[in-house]
Amino acid sequence: MSSSTLILIAVAGIFLLLFLVMRTKLHAFVSLLLVSLLVGVAAGMPLGDVITSIQNGMGGTLGFVAVVVGLGAMFGKMLEVSGGAERLAQTLVNKFGEDKAQWALALTGFIVAVPVFFDVGFIILVPIVYGLAKKTGRSLLYYGIPLLAGLAVTHSFIPPTPGPIAVANLIGAELGWVILFGVIAGIPATILAGPIFAKYIAKKIHVNIPDYMEFEEIDTSKELPSFKMIVSLISIPLVLILANTLSAVLLEEGNGIRTFFTFMGHPFVALTLATLLTFIFLGTRRGYTRDEVQEIATKALEPAGIIILVTGAGGVFKQVLIDSGVGDVLGEMMAGSALPAIVLAFLIAAVVRVAQGSATVSMVTAAGLITPLLELQNITGAALGLIVISIASGATVLSHVNDSGFWLVNRYFGLDVKDTLKSWTVMETIIGLTGFAVVFLISLFII
């Protein structure tokens, strides 16, 4: 089959995927599987090989992602039910003071979103935004945008959140590099899209607490876990994973310290340890029975299951592209482009994001399409970490009416569509562009 025919098949597959998700509202998991089947058959693969590719793609992806996302979800759920998120927010707001509460909320969002899903973190913490806005008379956006920026940055850039985990696995990037570059890109993105943009947009759009929201002040007298404990629990997996990556760079193979951190810093071990510690310190030691802790952990897997399956289907799509030969042709075509891989990764993710709304689908689609180019150009190591953040940045920009996050903010802040575009959409775009600018600059010295 000619190269041009294979390219047409790939393009048709992407358009069909967008049509199924956007127009027919078919679930992304089923859509990705169906498109993978059709692309494989259309590319001339033997029917048995199509099935084998689907099995290998799903198994190869979920072998890693299911464990990490599942453990991360349990870890986050314990933090949520124990009041850990509220403790972080209360302590930071008190330490920063009312005048600098914006910065406290941005930092709270940045930390909380490491283990807690974006929408859950926002819903838990939005009463603090309401309370500050009511007390000071300022627009909800003055406090809400910094919180959203912190949550959105970490949700998109820093494992063990599902998006970067999925992309890292699909392109073969080490999580230590992803965490490092995610933090480096995430800090300026949070500052620009959070406190700085919030001061500007709050002057343009004054928003009060919506009448339909039942606002109750957070009970600050309630006994919550300690601030140091929460920060320590969140830091444990991140520090261990980073130590694993850095020891591999700094120490020779066979070194005892490197061997120790290679084991302890593997995401499976690091997250298992952190999750067990949350079960103990935020669970049984705070009065929960073992049965209740088990119930909380089981409940955490419900939303995680959807993300795991969509990511697995993304792995299927990538595998079929590679096994059918479409991936090689795509890789050669992109290699002939004047644009570097890090720019192409950002643009592909951004286009899919704008078209169909889901950041997760945008990430896994972009990762599947860019992988052949990365293999062709032999991009490895730290450079792959930069590519992950570039894809995450592209999948963050221009959130609009086809994104569930858009409507979450629209409802909780009582905004109309126009003002949600002016606030939330612009904030997301600042995050994506800033994150991309940072990793692009770093790539000039690495890739």
Buried (B, 14 or more C-beta within 10 A) or exposed (E): EEBEBBBEBBEBBBEBBBBBBBEEEBBBBBBBBBBBBBBBBBBEBEEEBBEBBBEBBBEBBBEBBBBBBBBBBBBBBBBBBBBBBBBBBBBBBEEBEEEEBBBBBBBBBBBBBBBBBBBBBBEBBBBBBBBBBBEEEBBBBBBBBBBBBBBBBBBBBBBBBBBBBBBBBBBEBBBBBBBBBBBBBBBBBBBBBBBBBBBEBBEEBEBBBBEEBEEEEBEEEEEBBEBEBBBBBBEBBBBBBBBBBBBBEEBEEEBEEBEEBBEBBBBEBBBBBBBBBBBEBBBEEBEBEEEEBEEBBEEBBEBBBBBBBBBBBBBBBBBBBBBBBBBBBBBBBBEEEEEBBBBBBBBBBBBBBBBBBBBBBBBBBBBBBBBBBBBBBEBEBBBBBBBBBBBBBBBBBBBBEBBEBBBBBBEBBBBEEEBBBBBBBBBBBBBBBBBBBBBBEBBEEBB
